[in-house]
Amino acid sequence: MSKIIIITIVVFQFLAIQGIGQDQKYTRKYSGTVKYQKTEQPATIFEFKYPASQVEEGLVEFFKTQGSNPKQTKGFYYVSSVRITKGDTKFQDVYYRVEKDGKENCKVYAIVTEIGEDPVTRTSSHNAIVAVGAGAGLVAALAPAMDEHDYKVQLTKQEEDIRKTEKKMTGLLDDGKQLEKKRVNLEKEIETNKQDQAKLQEQLDAKKQAYQQYVEKNVKKN
C-alpha cells in the first residue's frame, strides 16, 4: 500500500512539473505547509506575478464559475464542495490564503480537503496524499483562471485609460472652441480699435491744424 502511495505522489509531482514547463502562467508551484488554526497543514503553494488584491478577486471569480462562493473564515477563504477542474467528478473543499510577496507578486496557500472534512483532525498521511493530488489539479485550473482575470483587469484599465484620454481630448476641444471665439472677438476688437485710432487721428490732425492756423493768424495781427 505504501508503494502505491509513493508512486501516486511521484506521478502527481511529475504532472505538476510538466504543467509548469509547458505553461508559464505563474512563477512556480510547489508543495509546502501553512499554519491553520495553530496546526501545520500540507498545502499547495503558488507564486503569482500578479498583485495580491488582483489574485484574490480572480480566485473569487474562478470559484464562482465552479458553482461556489468563497467565504472568509479564520484568516482563510473557504470554498465548499467545488470541483478543482471542470472534468473532475469529485467535489472537494478548499481553504486558501493570499499573501503579498512584494509590490506586484503574491503567494497563494491552498489546503484541499474532502467535503465537510476539518483540516485540523485529518491524519498527516491523508493530508499529504490529498495535498499533492489536488495540487496537480490546481496547477491546471488556477493559472489559466488568473491569466483570464488579468486579461479582464488589463482590458478594464485600458478602457478606463481611453475614457480618461477621451475626456481630456473633449476638454481640449472645448477649450479650443472657446479660444477660437476669443480669437475672433479679439480680432474684431483689434479691427475696431484700428478704426477708432484712424478716426481719432483725423480728429487730432484737424485740431492740430486748427490750432496751428489760430496761432499763425494771431501772430500776423501782433
C-alpha positions in Angstrom: 0.0 0.0 0.0 2.9 2.4 0.9 4.4 1.7 -2.5 1.2 2.7 -4.2 1.1 6.0 -2.2 4.7 6.8 -3.1 4.1 6.1 -6.8 0.9 8.2 -6.8 2.8 11.2 -5.2 5.7 10.9 -7.7 3.2 10.8 -10.7 1.4 13.9 -9.5 4.6 15.7 -8.9 5.8 14.8 -12.5 2.5 16.0 -13.9 2.8 19.3 -12.0 6.3 19.9 -13.2 5.2 19.1 -16.8 2.4 21.6 -16.4 4.8 24.3 -15.2 7.2 23.7 -18.1 4.5 23.9 -20.7 2.5 26.8 -19.3 4.3 29.7 -17.6 1.2 31.1 -16.0 2.9 31.7 -12.7 6.4 31.9 -11.3 6.3 28.5 -9.7 4.3 25.9 -7.7 5.4 23.6 -5.0 4.2 21.6 -2.0 4.7 23.1 1.4 2.9 23.8 4.7 0.8 26.7 6.0 -0.4 27.4 9.5 -4.1 26.9 10.0 -5.7 27.2 13.4 -2.4 26.6 15.2 -1.6 23.5 13.1 0.8 23.0 10.2 -1.2 21.8 7.2 0.2 20.4 3.9 -0.6 22.9 1.2 -0.1 23.7 -2.5 1.8 27.0 -2.7 1.6 29.2 -5.8 3.8 32.2 -6.6 1.9 34.5 -9.0 3.2 37.5 -10.8 0.1 39.5 -10.0 -0.7 41.7 -7.0 -2.4 40.0 -4.1 -5.7 42.0 -4.4 -6.0 41.1 -8.0 -5.4 37.4 -7.3 -8.0 37.4 -4.5 -10.5 38.9 -6.9 -9.6 36.3 -9.6 -9.9 33.4 -7.2 -13.3 34.5 -6.1 -14.3 34.8 -9.7 -12.8 31.4 -10.6 -14.6 29.5 -7.8 -17.9 31.2 -8.6 -17.6 29.8 -12.1 -17.2 26.4 -10.4 -20.5 27.0 -8.5 -19.2 28.0 -5.1 -19.0 31.4 -3.4 -15.8 31.8 -1.3 -16.3 32.9 2.3 -13.7 34.3 4.7 -13.1 32.3 7.9 -10.2 32.4 10.4 -7.8 34.2 8.0 -8.6 31.9 5.0 -11.1 31.8 2.2 -13.3 28.7 2.4 -14.9 27.2 -0.7 -17.3 24.4 -0.1 -18.0 21.4 -2.4 -16.2 22.5 -5.6 -14.6 20.7 -8.5 -11.0 21.7 -9.0 -11.3 21.3 -12.7 -14.3 21.1 -15.0 -13.6 17.5 -15.8 -13.5 16.4 -12.2 -16.2 14.1 -11.0 -15.1 14.5 -7.4 -16.0 17.5 -5.2 -13.7 18.8 -2.5 -13.4 21.7 -0.1 -10.7 24.3 -0.5 -9.2 26.6 2.1 -6.8 29.3 0.7 -5.0 32.4 1.7 -3.3 35.0 -0.5 -0.3 36.8 0.8 1.7 39.7 -0.7 5.1 38.9 -1.9 6.5 42.3 -2.9 4.5 45.0 -4.6 3.4 43.1 -7.7 3.7 39.5 -6.6 1.9 37.2 -4.2 1.7 33.7 -2.8 -1.4 31.5 -2.6 -1.5 28.8 0.1 -4.2 26.2 -0.8 -5.5 23.4 1.5 -7.7 20.9 -0.1 -10.0 18.5 2.0 -12.8 16.1 1.5 -16.2 17.6 1.6 -17.0 18.7 5.2 -13.7 17.5 6.5 -11.9 19.5 9.2 -8.3 20.0 8.2 -7.2 20.0 11.8 -8.5 16.5 12.5 -7.1 14.8 9.4 -4.2 12.3 9.7 -0.9 13.6 8.3 -0.6 10.8 5.7 -4.1 11.6 4.3 -3.2 15.3 4.2 -0.1 14.7 2.1 -1.9 12.5 -0.5 -4.8 14.9 -0.9 -2.5 18.0 -1.0 -0.3 16.5 -3.8 -3.2 15.2 -5.8 -5.2 18.4 -5.6 -2.1 20.4 -6.3 -1.7 18.9 -9.7 -5.4 19.8 -10.5 -4.9 23.3 -9.1 -1.9 23.8 -11.4 -4.1 23.1 -14.4 -7.0 25.2 -13.2 -5.8 28.3 -11.3 -3.1 29.5 -13.6 -5.3 30.0 -16.7 -8.0 31.4 -14.5 -5.6 34.1 -13.1 -4.4 34.9 -16.6 -8.0 35.2 -17.8 -8.8 37.5 -14.8 -5.6 39.6 -15.5 -6.7 39.9 -19.1 -10.0 41.4 -17.9 -8.3 43.6 -15.4 -5.8 45.0 -18.0 -8.7 45.4 -20.5 -10.7 47.4 -18.0 -7.6 49.5 -17.2 -7.0 50.3 -20.9 -10.7 51.1 -21.4 -10.6 53.4 -18.4 -7.4 55.0 -19.7 -9.1 55.5 -23.1 -12.1 57.1 -21.4 -9.8 59.5 -19.4 -7.8 60.4 -22.5 -11.1 61.0 -24.4 -12.3 63.2 -21.6 -9.1 65.2 -21.7 -9.4 65.5 -25.5 -13.0 66.7 -25.1 -11.8 69.3 -22.6 -9.1 70.5 -25.0 -11.6 70.7 -27.9 -13.9 72.7 -25.8 -11.1 75.0 -24.7 -10.1 75.3 -28.3 -13.6 76.4 -29.3 -13.6 79.0 -26.5 -10.1 80.2 -27.5 -11.3 80.4 -31.2 -14.3 82.5 -30.1 -11.9 84.7 -28.1 -9.6 85.0 -31.1 -12.4 86.1 -33.4 -13.7 88.6 -30.8 -10.2 89.8 -30.2 -9.6 90.3 -34.0 -12.9 92.2 -34.1 -11.8 94.3 -31.1 -8.4 94.9 -32.8 -10.1 96.0 -36.0 -12.5 98.3 -34.1 -9.5 99.7 -32.3 -7.7 100.4 -35.5 -10.8 102.2 -36.9 -11.2 104.2 -33.7 -7.5 105.1 -33.9 -7.9 106.3 -37.5 -11.0 108.4 -36.7 -9.3 109.8 -33.6 -6.1 110.5 -35.6 -8.2 112.5 -38.1 -9.8 114.5 -35.3 -6.3 115.0 -33.8 -4.8 116.2 -37.1 -7.8 118.5 -37.6 -7.4 120.0 -34.2 -3.7 120.5 -34.6 -4.3 122.1 -38.0 -6.9 124.4 -36.5 -4.5 125.2 -33.6 -1.7 126.0 -36.0 -3.9 128.2 -38.1 -5.1 130.0 -35.0 -1.6 130.7 -33.9 -0.5 131.9 -37.3 -3.5 134.2 -37.6 -2.8 135.8 -34.2 0.9 136.2 -34.9 0.2 138.2 -38.0 -2.1 140.5 -36.1 0.5 141.2 -33.5 
